[in-house]
Amino acid sequence: VDMWSFGCLLFELFTGKVLFPGRSNNDTVRMILELRGKPSYRFLKQGEYTNLYFRDNGMGNFLNVEKDSSGKSQLKEVPFSNDPNNSILLDKLKQKLHETENTSDIKESNG
């Protein structure tokens, strides 16, 4: 098991919430990429399906498929945050942990 998967699993076991609750695999990948930033071109270049999910064979933005209110699929490009300190990721994790703490406090007070 890689450390990323292990960390996600621990978060979900600790909080009881899904860390990346995407509506599809594509949506889950979008959520991860928005927080972690785009993988390196070297990494993407090795992917068999990179050209299906990234513009310009890995050089461009992630291609996210979303459904509009009528159920019609739309293709949207997702820009990336390449924050070297991962502050967006840390802020999101803190927010999710805070939400979990508040939910636990409510359950304990009602219990």
C-alpha positions as CSV (number, residue, x, y, z in Angstrom):
1,V,0.0,0.0,0.0
2,D,1.4,3.4,-0.9
3,M,1.5,6.2,1.6
4,W,-1.2,8.3,-0.2
5,S,-3.7,5.5,-0.1
6,F,-2.8,4.7,3.5
7,G,-3.3,8.3,4.5
8,C,-6.7,8.5,2.8
9,L,-7.7,5.3,4.5
10,L,-6.7,6.5,7.9
11,F,-8.6,9.8,7.4
12,E,-11.7,7.9,6.4
13,L,-11.4,5.5,9.3
14,F,-10.8,8.3,11.8
15,T,-13.6,10.6,10.6
16,G,-16.1,8.2,9.0
17,K,-16.2,10.5,6.0
18,V,-15.0,10.0,2.4
19,L,-12.0,12.3,1.8
20,F,-12.7,12.7,-1.9
21,P,-16.5,12.1,-2.4
22,G,-16.6,12.3,-6.2
23,R,-19.7,11.4,-8.2
24,S,-17.5,9.3,-10.6
25,N,-13.9,8.2,-11.0
26,N,-13.3,11.3,-13.2
27,D,-14.8,13.6,-10.5
28,T,-12.6,12.0,-7.8
29,V,-9.5,12.5,-9.9
30,R,-10.5,16.1,-10.4
31,M,-10.8,16.7,-6.7
32,I,-7.4,15.1,-6.0
33,L,-5.8,17.2,-8.8
34,E,-7.3,20.4,-7.6
35,L,-5.7,19.8,-4.2
36,R,-2.4,18.2,-5.1
37,G,-1.8,19.9,-8.4
38,K,-1.0,18.4,-11.7
39,P,1.4,15.4,-11.8
40,S,4.7,15.9,-13.6
41,Y,4.8,15.6,-17.3
42,R,7.3,12.8,-17.0
43,F,4.8,10.8,-14.9
44,L,1.9,11.6,-17.3
45,K,3.9,10.7,-20.3
46,Q,4.0,7.1,-19.1
47,G,0.2,6.8,-18.8
48,E,-1.6,4.8,-21.4
49,Y,-4.7,7.0,-21.3
50,T,-3.1,10.3,-20.5
51,N,-4.3,11.8,-23.8
52,L,-7.9,11.0,-22.9
53,Y,-7.8,13.0,-19.6
54,F,-5.3,15.7,-20.3
55,R,-5.0,18.3,-23.1
56,D,-2.0,18.1,-25.3
57,N,-1.0,14.6,-24.2
58,G,-0.3,15.6,-20.6
59,M,1.0,19.1,-21.2
60,G,-2.4,20.8,-20.7
61,N,-5.2,20.9,-18.1
62,F,-7.2,17.9,-16.8
63,L,-10.4,17.2,-18.9
64,N,-13.3,16.8,-16.5
65,V,-16.6,15.4,-17.7
66,E,-19.6,17.0,-15.9
67,K,-23.3,16.6,-16.4
68,D,-25.5,19.6,-16.6
69,S,-29.1,19.8,-15.1
70,S,-30.5,18.1,-18.2
71,G,-28.1,15.2,-17.8
72,K,-26.0,16.1,-20.9
73,S,-22.3,15.6,-20.5
74,Q,-20.0,18.6,-20.8
75,L,-16.3,18.7,-21.0
76,K,-14.5,21.3,-18.8
77,E,-10.9,22.0,-18.3
78,V,-9.6,22.1,-14.7
79,P,-6.7,24.5,-14.0
80,F,-4.2,23.4,-11.5
81,S,-2.7,24.7,-8.2
82,N,0.9,23.9,-7.9
83,D,1.4,25.2,-4.4
84,P,4.7,23.8,-3.2
85,N,3.6,23.9,0.4
86,N,0.3,22.2,-0.3
87,S,-1.5,24.8,1.8
88,I,-4.8,24.2,-0.1
89,L,-4.7,20.5,0.8
90,L,-3.9,21.2,4.4
91,D,-6.7,23.8,4.7
92,K,-9.2,21.3,3.2
93,L,-8.0,18.5,5.6
94,K,-8.3,20.9,8.6
95,Q,-11.8,21.9,7.4
96,K,-12.9,18.3,7.1
97,L,-11.5,17.4,10.5
98,H,-13.2,20.4,12.0
99,E,-16.5,19.4,10.5
100,T,-16.1,15.9,11.9
101,E,-15.3,17.3,15.4
102,N,-18.5,19.4,15.3
103,T,-20.6,16.4,14.2
104,S,-19.0,14.3,17.0
105,D,-19.8,17.0,19.6
106,I,-23.4,17.1,18.5
107,K,-23.8,13.3,18.6
108,E,-22.2,13.3,22.1
109,S,-24.5,16.0,23.4
110,N,-27.6,14.3,22.0
111,G,-26.4,10.8,23.1
